[in-house]
Amino acid sequence: MRQVLALGVAVAVLAGCDGLVFGPLQKPGGPVSPGITDPGRLRTLTTAQVFEELKGTCAGCHADGMNKPFFASVNAFQKLLVEDTAWVVPAKPAQSNLLALLEGRGTGQYTQMPSTGDTFSKLAADGHTTVNMAELSLWISSLETQVTTPTGPVVDTYLKRKTAEQILNALYKQLGLTESDFINSDLDAIADYATRSPDDYFQKYGEKPGAANWVALGGPNYVEGLARKTDVGATFAQALTPISQAFCRRSILKSGNNALFIDAKLSDTSATAKASIENNIRSLHLKMLGQPATDDDVAELLGLFQEVEPKGTTTAWTAVCSALIRDPLWVFY
C-alpha cells in the first residue's frame, strides 16, 4: 500500500469508464460489420502489434488521461499492462487475468470486459474485433522469450488527474457524504475543509467556505481570473492530504452512515475483532481502489490502523481511509 501521494492512474468518471473497460470496436456511423476477425485465424503477434490490434476496441476508455490509461501509447501499454503480472503472466496465458476478464472469468470488482453486454471473447468470436482470443493467448505464451522494445515518446500518464469536480464527486459518493455535511457542519475542524467553487456563489474567492480548498484542488475561479489546473503540483498534493482526512472523518462521524463499515463496526478493536477489521480493509480496498487486496496490502493497512488505534478507532479508520484515497490506484484519479 502506497501511503504517500503518488498520483498516477486517472479515471473517466463522467465518461462512464470504470475499471478495466473494453468497449466494442466502433467506426463512424456505428458498430463495425461482422467478419473482421476470423475466429480460427492464428497469427503470431508482437506486443506492439497487439497494442495496435486492441487499441481500436479499448482506447475509448483507456486513452491518455483516463482510468488505467493502458492505450495512451505503446510504451504505456508495455509498462502498465504487459509488465504488470496482475494482468499478464509471461508464458502463462491460463494464469493471466487479462484473458480471464476478456472471457468473463474475472474474480475482482469486474468479472468481464466489457463490463456489460457481450464479453470481448464473444465479440471476437462474432467477428467484431481485429484480434481473437487464440492470438492473444499465443502472444502471452511467447512473452517469456520475446523481446519487445516499444518505440515512441513516453507519455506522461502518471501525472494526469481528474478535475476538482470529479475528485469532489468521488469523495462524496465513496464516503456517503453530501455538500451539506460540510457547509452546514457543526464540527468546526471538519467544516474548514468544505470544498466548493466560489463561482457557485457569484462572489469573490475566499468569501464563502470551501473556496480555498476548491482552488487548491485545481478548480477554476473565473471571478478572480484563476484558470482550471489539472497538474499534480505541490499545492494539490498538500491539499488532498488534509481534505481526505477530513472527509474520511466526517464519513465516520455522520449519523447512520456506514459507507466505510462493510464487515466491521466502529467499536471493533484489533484486540477483540481483528478478523472483522481485516475483512473490512479488504472490502474498502476493493471498493476504493478497484482491485482485491493482497495479504501484504491488508497487513500494511492493519499496521497503520494499529499504529494510531490508541487515539481511538475513529482516528484509526480515518488513517486507513485517507491512505486509500491518496493511493495511486484510487479509482477516481
Secondary structure, 3 states (H helix, E strand, C coil): CCCCCCCCCCCECCCCECCCCCCCCEECCEECCCCCCCCCCCCCCCHHHHHHHHHHHHHHHHCCCCCCCCCCCHHHHHHHHHCCCCCCCCCCHHHCHHHHHHCCCCCCCCCCCCCCCCCHHHHHHCCCCCCCHHHHHHHHHCCCCCCCCCCCCCCCHHHCCCCHHHHHHHHHHHHCCCCHHHHCCCCHHHHCCCCCCHHHHCCCCCCCCCHHHHHHCCCCECCCCECCCCCCCHHHHHHHHHHHHHHHHHHHHCCCCCCCCCCCCCCCCCCCCHHHHHHHHHHHHHHHHCCCCCHHHHHHHHHHHHHHHHHCHHHHHHHHHHHHHCCCCCCCC
